[in-house]
Amino acid sequence: MSRLLIKNGRVVDPSQKLDEGLDILVVEGKIARLAERLADPNAQVVDATGLVVAPGFIDVHVHLREPGFEYKETISSGTAAAVAGGFTAVCCMPNTNPVNDNPAVTEYILTRAREAGNCRVYPIGAVSKGLAGEELAEMGEMVRAGAVGFSDDGKPVHSAYLMRRALEYSLLFDVPVVDHCEEPTLTARGVMHEGAVATRLGLRGIPAAAEEVMVWRDVVLAQLTGARVHIAHLSTAGALEAVRLAKARGLKVTCEVTPHHLALTDQAVAETQYDTNTKMNPPLRSAEHVQALVEGVLDGTVDCLATDHAPHHADEKNVEFDHAPFGVVGLETAVPVTFDLLVAKHRMPLSRFVACWSTNPARIFRLPGGSLKVGAPADLTLLDPEQRATVKPEKFRSKSRNTPFAGRRLRGWPAMTIVGGRVVFRRG
């Protein structure tokens, strides 16, 4: 019988309103007991002295690239990066080749994830066939194969009619539709946030309005259909205000914010002299937008944090800023970036931090996990709130190195990742 005993940790579990010193006994991959001073002579013991023990962190926005772009990332390398970053589960986006718009691709992803044996993988299926935005994909068949939501991420669902139909169809399965909110005619060929910095650098800008127009549209459609809308990588103050209003109206609208949109501004493009690792979509915004996002996380308007992990080969990023692809990796830096900023600097309660990375993602996507209740899967993230270390991309488990945080010294690193009662990562 597989038994694991985690002793002397600070257990933080928002699902049970727990924040206290407890031991946790795991039996056959499930949480068996939580109590003080547990003992079990047959269990493997993990000493969690000085560590926060939380329900496993879940990243709901990851690009694993496989099938089709294995030179950037594979399911094996991406999930290895995930567990090194403290994540016990990831939701992977469908912009692969072939696109995950049918059950065969969904099943392939799940098979490859099982073979890799790192963390849990939950595929998100495409809204439209081929991400073309013209015809609904096989949503029902993908749900039956294991999809937990739908998105054309990487592209917006530009047709309001198609978005409406996708939302109505999603009601049959009670899954969210995740939208990359971008009005393409406003974005045009922009490469960074439209503002003073872009003007000074001579780069084409992407206005905040390009995101906000689509978020407001989705709020209206959520009200019309009663369906669940999840706004991906929200990045502007106006978009946040739309979500805040939707929540006040009782609509089923949720959102996520990425670590890079919280920790960096558009000034990073200038400060790094056009480093293409500061190029992402949506772009890094100006300071007033960033401040609004931080406040939105602290006050609970933002439901969860997510990396939008987007690996690219070094050769693809080693070009002029205009021509580089959008996107940065994030799985191995997300937890310390957000802990350092939100908990250490802004004094965010640990329970709220854990909720953003675990409890809320599990709730929004109806996933196993997000709780340490007896009988729940023994997926745990052990966090060292005092550990300080420097980001070294050359040490990443991901195949790609395109991070804007290279060389940054951060506090609050994951110390251990446990999936189904099995230790899959131990730092050091």
Secondary structure, 3 states (H helix, E strand, C coil): CCEEEEEEEEEEEHHHCEEEEEEEEEECCEEEEEECCCCCCCCEEEECCCCEEEECEEEEEECCCCCCCCCCCCHHHHHHHHHHCCEEEEEECCCCCCCCCCHHHHHHHHHHHHHHCCCEEEECECCEHHHCCCCECCHHHHHHHCCCCEECCCCCCCCHHHHHHHHHHHCCCCCCEEECCCCHHHHCCCCEECCHHHHHHCCCEECHHHHHHHHHHHHHHHHHHCCCEEECCCCCHHHHHHHHHHHHCCCCEEEEECHHHHHCCCHHHHHCCCCHHHCCCCCCCCHHHHHHHHHHHHCCCCCEECCCECCCCHHHHCCCHHHCCCCCCCCCCHHHHHHHHHHHHCCCCHHHHHHHHHHHHHHHCCCCCCCCCCCCECCEEEEEEEEEEECCHHHCCCCCCCCCCCCCEEEEEEEEEEECCEEEEECC
